[in-house]
Amino acid sequence: MFDHIPLERPATPLLDSVNAPADLRQLDLAQLPELARQLREFLLYSVGRSGGHFGAGLGVVELTIALHYVFNTPDDRLVWDVGHQSYPHKILTGRRERMPTIRQAGGLAAFNSRAESEYDTFGVGHSSTSISAALGMMLAAQQLKVDRKVVAVIGDGAMTAGMAFEALNHAGGTENDLLVILNDNNMSISKNIGALSSYFARMWASKPYNLLRAGSKKVLSALPPIWDAAHRAEEYMKGMVSPATIFEELGFTYFGVIDGHDLKGLVDILHDIKDLKGPRLLHVMTRKGKGYLPAEADPFGMHALNKMVPQAEKAKAAQDSTPTYSAVFGDWLCDMAASDPALMAITPAMGEGSGMRRFEAEFPTRFFDVAIAEQHAVTFAAGLACEGLKPVVAIYSTFLQRGYDQLIHDVALQNLDVLFAIDRAGLVGADGPTHAGSFDLSYLRCIPNLIVMAPSDENEARLLLSTGYHHQGPAAVRYPRGRATGITLDATLTAVPIGKARKVREGRRVALLAFGTLLAAARTAAAELDAPLIDMRFIKPLDEALIVELAASHTLLVTIEENVVSGGAGSAVNELLVNRGITPRVLNLGLPDRFVDHGRPQDLLSACGLDAAGILHSIRERLAQIS
C-alpha cells in the first residue's frame, strides 16, 4: 500500500525486465505479485510526472498482468473500453520509459491508439465500444479461419450504455468464442466476493463441469421435463451467489464474481475459461485507486491527476481565482434554478466535469445523472419538455455526437424547449482528438429550429445561457474547457436579442468576425490592423444585417472560430452572402480538415494558426494576394 507519489523514479528491476508481454509470460506465477507492486509504484511515479487518468489504472494492475500472462497478445486481441484503465497495459507493452510523455505533444496518447502500438487493437476514448469491436474481431477471425482469442474489457460504468447491451445481444445470438470481462469497481450488481462465490465461479469454469453440463444438455434435452427441471435448478443455484441471470439470458455463460486483485485466482480462472466455447462473461470486482491510500479514500476525486509541480508553481496556481467555464455554467444553473422551479438539469455521468456538484447539492430532486447514456439523456429531456418543464442538458461536445439522432428527431423536429449546455467545445488539449469538440458548430447549425450560440468570455456565457433558457424552443450554447478570462460577471439573468452581434472595436478595411472565445486572440490582431472586431455571439441565426453592411464597406471579411472550417460558422457567413448575391472577399479561419493531436491547448491553437500571431499572419497573407 502506497501513501505518496514518488518524485524520483522508483527501483523496479522486475518490471524493467518486461519490455513486452512475451517477457511477462516467461515469469513464474509466484513472481507476479511483486511485478504488480512494482508496476503500481511506477504508475504512481509516471502519472505524477505527466498527469492523466489515474484511479482506473491502479484498479486493473492485477487484471492487466493476468490477461497478458494468459493470452498470447498481440496475436490474441485484447480490447479495452474507454482507455482510462489502459496505463498498466501501455507500461507492459513496450512503452514504459515513454510514460512520462503521455498527453504531451509528440508523446504517448491519453488513450489506446492503433497508430501507437500493435497491442492497442482498437482506438478508444469514448465508452462502451469494446464489446462491439471485439465481436467484430472475433467474427472476422472466424471468417478468415484464424485461430485467436478475443477479449473485451469493459467497466461497470460503460456497461450502462445502450451500445454495450446491443453488442451483448448480438454476441449472445452468434456462434462465437468471445470473452467479455466486466470490470466492476463501483456498481452494486453484486458484492458477493466470499469463499462460496469464488468456489462456484471456479467450479463453473472447470472443464469437468462444462463437459458434464454440455453432455447433460445433449442427453436431457431429449427429455424436456427433466431437462427443464435440471436447468431451473442450475439457474436457482447460480442466482443465490451471482448476478448470472441477465447475462445468461443474453446468451453468455457467466463466471463470477472474482476478486480482481487476486492474481493467482485471476490467472487460474482465465486459464480455465479461455478455451471454452461460446460467448462468456467473467465478472471481476476491483477497487478504483487500489494500492494508493488517497485514491482508495476518494476514487472519484482521484479519477485523474494533475502532474506534480514545484511548490512555487503550486502557490501561483492557488492564487489564480479565475473560474473555469464549467464553474461559470454551474453557478448560472443554480441561479436560474432558484428563479425558476421548472428547471431540470441532466448529465450523462459528467456531473463533476460539467460543474454541477453545487446544483446537485442544492436541488437534488431536480438533478438527473442518467449514467453513460447520451441518447437517453436527450430523449429524456424531450419527455420533460413535453410536460412543461425546462430541461438543461449539460453535455460534452463529443458526447452530444452520440445523441445526434435524438437531438434531431426527438427535440428539434418537435421544437421542444430544451437547452443544451455544451462543454469541451474546441480543442481540449491533453485528451486529444477523441475528446476535442471540433465539429459541433458544423453539426448543429444544419438542424432546423435550433439556435446555436458561442460566448466569447464568461460574462457572455451567462448572457447566452440565459438567452437560450428563456427562448421557447431548442437552443445550444457551446463553450470551451479550462479557465475563463477573469472579467467581472453580471449577476443578473439577462437575455440578449437573438441573432444580434456586438461590436467590440471600430476600424477600417478588414472586418474580423469572431465566433466564441477566440475573440481574445482576434482582438490583438484587430488592434494591430486597426480593424473592426465583431463578437458574433450567434452562429444561428446570424446577424445578417450587420454582415451585409460589413461586406459592403470592407475589403475583406475574416471569420474566426474554434471549429472545423468545413460547414462551420464561416461557412454560414459564406452561404448568407452568396444567397444575397454578394461576392466579397472572405477568409475563413478555423480548425484544419484533420484530427488535431494532443498537447497544450495554446500550442495546438498556435499550430493551427488560431493564436493572435497566426490570425495576423493569415490576414496579411490574404491582403497581399488581393492588393
N, C-alpha and C positions, 0 to 999 in steps of 0.2 A: 504494500500500500504506500503510495506517494502522497506527500502533503505539500510539495512545492514543485515549481517548474525549474529544471536545471538551466542555468545560464551558460554553462560550459558543456561541450559535447560529452556525454557520459561514456564510460568504457563499456562496450558491447561486443566482446570478442566472438561470442557465438552468433549473434546477429550479423556481424561483419563477415562471417564465413558463408552467409546465404546471399548470393548475388542473383539467384534465380530459384524458382520453385524446385527445379531438379536438385539443387543443393539441399534444400529443405528435406526432400524425400530420402536423402542419404543419412539423416539423423536418426538416432534411436528414439523410440517413443518417450523414454524416460527423460530425454533432453528437452522435450517440447515445453514443459512448464517454465524452465529457465529462459528459453527463447522468448516466450510470451512476456516474461518480466522485462527482459532487455528491450523488446520491441515496444512495450508500453512506455518505458523510460525514454527511449529515443523519440517516440512520438510526442511526448511532453516537451522535449527539447526542441524538436524541429518546428512544431506549431508555435511554441513560444517565440521562435525567431521570425517566423513567417506570418503568423496569424492564420486563421482559417477554421474550418469546421473541426470539431473537437470531440464533443461528448460521444457522438455516434461511433467514431473510430475507436475510442477507448473501449467501448462496449463490445466490439466484434473482434478483438485481438485474437482470442482463442478460436473463434469460429473461422476466421480467415486462415489461420495456421492449419487448422484441421482440413479445410477444403483443399488447400494447395498440397497438403500432405497425402490426402487420399486420392484426389483426382489428378489425372495426367495433364495439367494445364501447360501450355495453351491449347494442346490438341483437344482436350475436353474443354468445353465452353463454360465459363463462369460469368454470369450476367448479374451485375449489381444494380439495384434500383437507386435512383436519385443520385447517389455518389457521395453523400455526406459521410458515409461509413467506409469509404474506399482508401483512406490514407494508409492503413496497415497493408492493404493489397498493393499499393504503389511501392511501399518500402520493401516488400518481399519479392517484387518483380523487377528488380534492377534499377530502381530509381531512388534508392536510399540516400545517397550523398547529394542528390539534387532536390531533396525535400524542402530545404530552406528557401528555395526559389519559387515555391508554389504560389500561384496567384499573382506573380510579378511578371512584368513584360519580359518575354523571352524565356520564362521559366515554365515549370510544370503547370498544367491546367488545374483548376479547382475541382474538376470532376473527371470522370473517366472519359478518355478521348481515344478513338480508334487510331488517330494520326500519331498518338504519343507512344503507344505500346501494343504489341500483338496480344498481350494479356488483357487489354481493355477491349473486350469483344463487342461492346456496344456503347456508343456515346450517350451520356446521360446528363442530368441536371434537373429535369422535371420528374415528378414522381410517377410511379405506377406503370412504368413501361416494361419492366423486366420480364414479366411472365409472357406477354405478347411476343417480345423479341426472342426470348428463349424458345418458345414454342415454334416460331418460325425457323430458328436454327435447328431444332430437333427434327422437324418435318423435312427440312432441306437435307439433312444428313441421311434420312431415310430415302429420299428421292435419289440422292447421289450414291447411295449404298456405301456410306462411310460409317465405320463403327466408332462412335464417340458418345460421350456422356454430355448432357447439357443440364446446368444447374442455374436456377433463378433464385436470387436472394432478395427478399422484399421485407420491408419493415411493417409493423402493425399500422403505422400512420398511413403509409402508402396503400395498404390493403383496403382503406376506406373508400378509395376512388372507384367509380363505376368501371373504369377501364380494366382494373385488376380482376373484377368479377366477370367481366365479359371474356377475358382471357382464360380464366379458370373454367368457365362454362364451355368454351371451345375446346380447351385442352382435355377436359374430362370426357368429352364425346369423341375423341380420336384415339386411335391405337398408337400411342407414343410412350416413350420411357422418360418423360420429363420429370425432373426432381425440382420441386419448389420448396425453399426453406423460408418459413415465416419467422423472421427475427422479431420477437415480441419483447419490447422494452418498456411498454407503458400501458397498453390496453389491458383491460381485465377480461380478456377472452377466457383465460383460466390462470389461476395462480397455483395449481397443483404441481409442485416440484418435489413431492415427497417420495419416499422409497417405493411405495406401491405404484405410483405413477411411472417412475423410472423403470421399475421391473416390467410392467406391462408394455411400456414402449419398446424395451429391448425384446420382449417376447414376441410382439407383433412384427418386429423387424427380422427375427431369426428365420433362417432358411427352413428349418423343420416345420415351424408354424405355418409359413407361407406355402410350403409344399402340401402340408396337411389341409390347409384352407382351400387351395386350388383343387386338390383331389376330392375333398368332401363336396365342393361345389359341383364338380363333374358328376359324382355319384348321386348325391342327394337331389340335384336338380331334376332328376327323373321321378322323384317322389315329392311333388310340390308341398304337401302339408308338412312333411318332416323338414324339408329344406327351409321353408318359411319359419318354422319354429327355431331351427338352428341359427338362421340368420338374425332373427329377433333377439335371441339370447346373446349372440356376439355383440350386437349393437347396444343392448342394455348394459352389458359388461363394460364396453368402451365408454358409454355415456356416464358411468359412475366416476371415471377417473380422467376423462379428457373431453375436449370440445370437438370430437371427431365428426359428429353427425353432419354438419353443414358441408364439410369438405368431402365426406363420403358420398353425400347426395349429389355433389357436383362431379363425381366420378373419380375422385382421388382416394388412394389408400393413405390413411392418416397415421402418422407416428408422432408421439409426443405425450406429455411435454418434457423436454430435455433441458437440463441446466446448461446454458450456453457458455459457462465459464469452467466447465469440467472437460478439460482437454481430452483425457483418455476416453470419457464417455462419448464425446463428440466423434472422435476417431473411430471408436468401436461401432457406433450406430451408422456412421457414414459407410464404413466398410460393409456392414450388414445389408444396407439397402441400396447401394449403388448399382448392383446388378439385377435388382428386382425389376420385373416387367410392369409396364403400365404407369400412368401418372401417379406420383407420390408427393405427399406434403409432409415435411418434417417441421414440427413446431418447436422452436428453440426460445427459451427465456434468457434474456440478457439484461444487464443493468447499464444504462447510459452513463458514461463517465467512469466506468469501472476502473478501480485502481488508483484514482486520484480523488482524494477526500473532498476538496471543494466542489468538484464536478458531480460526485455522488450526492452531495448535500443539495446541490442546485443544478439538476440536469438541464433544465430549460435555460437558465441563465448562462450556463457554460456550453450551450449548444455550439457556439462559435467563440473564438478567442481572438482578440486583437494582439498583434505582435508585441513582445516586450520592448519597452523603450527606456532610455535613460531617465533618471529621476527628474532632471531638468525639463525634459520634454513632457513628462507626465504633468508636472506642475503647470507648464504653459497650457497644455490641453485642458487641464482642470479649470483654468481661468476663463476659457472660451465658453461663454454662456449662450452663444448663438444657437438657436433651436434648429433641429432638423425639420425638413418639410413634413415628415411623418408626424412629428410632435405638434407642429402647427395645425395639421389636419385633426389630430386627436383633441386638441383644445377647442378648435372650432366645432367639432362634433358634439362635445359636451355643452358648449354654449348654445348651440342650436337646439339640442335636445331639451335643455332647460326651458327654452321658449316655445317649444312645440312638442306636445306629448305624442304626436303621430309619428315622430322619427323613430325608425328601427335601424339598427346597424348590423351588418352582415360581413363576416370574413370567412374565407376558406382556409382556416388554420394559420392565419397570419396576423393574429391579434396583436402580438408584441411588435412584429416588424412594421405594422401599419399604424402604430401609435395609439392603440385602442384600449390599453390596460386601464387608464383612468376612467374611460367610458364604461367599461365592464364593471368596475367597482361602484360607480355612481348610479348606473342604470342597468343592473343585472338582468332585469326582466325584458329589457329591450335590446339585449346583445345576443347575437346568434353566431356562434362559431360552428360552421357546418362541416368541419374537417376538410380533408383534401378532396373537395367535390365542387369544382368550379362551375360545372354545368348546372348542378343542383342549386348552387348559390344564386345564379342569375334567375333561374325559373322560380325559385322560392321567393325571391324579391318581387318577381312579377305577380305571384299569388298574393303577397301582402298588398301590393299596389292596387290590385283588383278590388280589395275590400276597403279602400280609402286611407290606408296607412302610407307613410312616406319612407320607403327603404333607401338606405345609403349602403351601397356595396363597396367596401374597401378591398381593393384587389390589385395585385401587381400587374404591370402591363403584359408581361409574357404569360401570366396565368389567365388573364382575360382571353387570350387567344384560344384557350381550351373551352371557353364558354361562348365562342363566337356565334354558333348556330342559335343558341338560346338568346343571345343579345339581339339577333335579327328577328327570329321567329316569335319569341315569347315576350319580348319587351318592345322593340321598335315597331314591329308590324302592328301591334295593338296600341301603340302610342301610350304606353303606360308610364306612370310618374315615378321613375326610378333614377336616382343619381349614382353615377359611378365615380368614385374617387380612386384614380389610377396612379398608384405609386410605382417607383422604379422606372419612370419614363426616361428614355435616352440611355446613354451608356452608364453601366453600373460599376465599372472598374474591375475589381479583382475576381468577381464571379464569372466574368467573361460573357461570351455570346449567348449562352443558354439562358441568361437572365437579363440581357440587355433589351430595354424597351424601345427598339429601333423602328417599329412598324406601326405603332398604334394610331398615329395621325392618318396613315395611309388606309388602314383597315377600318377606321371609324368614320372618316368623312364621307365614305361612299354609301352610308346607311341612311335611308330616309328617316325623317322625324327627329334625328339625333343631333343635339347641339354639342359642339366639341370646343373646348377651351384649354388654353395653356398659359398659366400665370408666369410672370417674369420674376417675381420675388414673393416672399411670404405674405406680404400685405395683399398683393394681388391674388394670392391663393385663397385668402379668406373671402375677398370680394367675389371671386368667381365661384367658389364653393357655395356661397350664399345665393349667387345668381342662379346657379344650376338647381339649387334646392327649391327656390321659390318658383322656378319655371314649371309649368304644368305639362310635363312630358319628359321623355328620356333625355338625360344630359350627362356629359362626361367632362371631368376636369383631370388633366394629367400633369404630374409634377415629378421631379427627379428624386433620386436617393441623395442623402447627405445633408450637410448643413446649408441653411439659407443665408441670407445676406446680412442679417443683424439689424435691419431697419425697424423703426417703431411701428407697432401694429395698431390698426384701427380696431378697437374692441367691439365696435358695433357689428351688426349682421346685415350690413347694407348690400344691396344688389346694384349692379351696373346695367345700363341699357344693353340689351342683347344685340350683338353684331356691331358694336361700336368700339373702335380702337382709340388709343390715346397718343397724342403727340408728345414725345419726350424732349426733342430739340428741333429747332428750325435749322435751315441750311439751304444749300443750292446744289444743282447739277445731278447728284446721286442721292436717291432716296433709299434708306435702309428700312426694311420691314422685318422686324424681329418677332418670332413666334416662340414664347417661352423664356426660359432662364438664360439663353444665350444673349439676352438683351445687354447684360453687363459687358460682355466682350464686344458686342456691336457698338456700345456707347463709346468705347475707346476709339474704335475705328472711325466712327462718325465724327468725333471731335477732331481727329487728325485730318479728315477730308472736308471738314466744315459742311457736313451733310446732314439733312434732316433724318431723324430717327423716330420710328413709329413702333410702339408696343401694340401689336396687333390684337392680343387677347383671344380673339375668336378665329378658329380655323373654319368653323361652320356655324352660323353664317358669317361670311367675310364682311368687312366694312367696304362694300362695293363702291360707294360714292367717293370715299377717300382714295381708294386705289386708282380709280379712273382719273381723279383730279391729279394725283401724283404722276401718273403715266403721261398726262398731257403737258406737264410742266417740268419734267426732268429728263435728262439724257439717258439715265439708267436706273432701273428698279432692281434692288438686291433683296431677295428673300433669304432668311436665315432661320434654320430650325435644327433641333437635335432629333432628327428623324430621317429615315432614308429619303433621298430626293424623289425617288420614284413614287408617284402618287401622293406625295405629302402636301404640306401647306403651300409650298412654292408652286406645285402643280395646280393647286386650286386657283392661285393668282393667275397663272398662265391661261387656264381654261376660261376664267372670267374675261380676260382681255380679248382673247380670241373670239369668244362668243359676242363681245361688244364690237367686233370689227376693228379693234385697236391692235396695232403691231409694234409695240415699243421694244426696246432692248431690255431684256430681263436676264439676271444672273441668279440662278438657284443654288444656294449653298446649304449643304446638309450632309448626312452620313453617306458614305460611298456604297456602291452596289456590291458589297461583300460583307461577310460576318467579321466584325471588329474583335480582335483578340483581347485577352485580359491584360490588365495593367492599371496604373494610376489614372483616374478619370481625366485629370488635367493633361497628362501625357497623351492619352488617347485622342482627346479633342484637338490637341496641337497637331498630332499626326494626321488627323482628318481635315486640317485647315480650318478648324472652328474656334480657335482662340483669336484674340484681337489681332495678332500679327498675321495669322493665316487669312482672316477675313480681309484685312487691309491689302495683303498681297494679291488675293484673288480679284479684288475690285480694281486695283491699279493695273493688273494684267489685262483685264477686260477693257478698261478705259483706253489703254494703249492700242488695243485692237480696233477700237471704233473712232479714235481721234484722227 
